[in-house]
Amino acid sequence: MSEQKRNRIAAAITVNVILLIVVLVAVLIYQMVYLAAVSSKEKQIEAEIAYYQQLINEGKLDLETLQSDEYLMELALKYGFYFPDGK
């Protein structure tokens, strides 16, 4: 094998390794951001659970109220549910 051919192969391998590293770093960054978002959402849900448990313990809400159709519809609309037919 000639010296020029070895240099070309070495350059191609180097470029491929660098591209692989860049892709792996991008995936790693994406995963870190995703985990941070999930962690934030988890904390928000835990705080909401604690809030509703406190309301139930204080007697301001009961299980029947939380399971009523009106309350569930209010929560669904609050979190972005919509009716496709416009009702």
Number of C-alpha atoms within 10 A of each C-alpha: 5 6 7 9 10 11 11 11 11 12 12 12 12 12 12 12 12 12 12 12 12 12 12 12 12 12 12 12 12 12 12 12 12 12 12 12 12 12 12 12 12 12 12 12 12 11 12 12 12 12 12 15 14 13 13 14 11 10 9 10 14 14 8 9 12 14 10 10 11 11 13 13 12 11 13 12 12 10 9 7 11 11 7 6 5 5 5
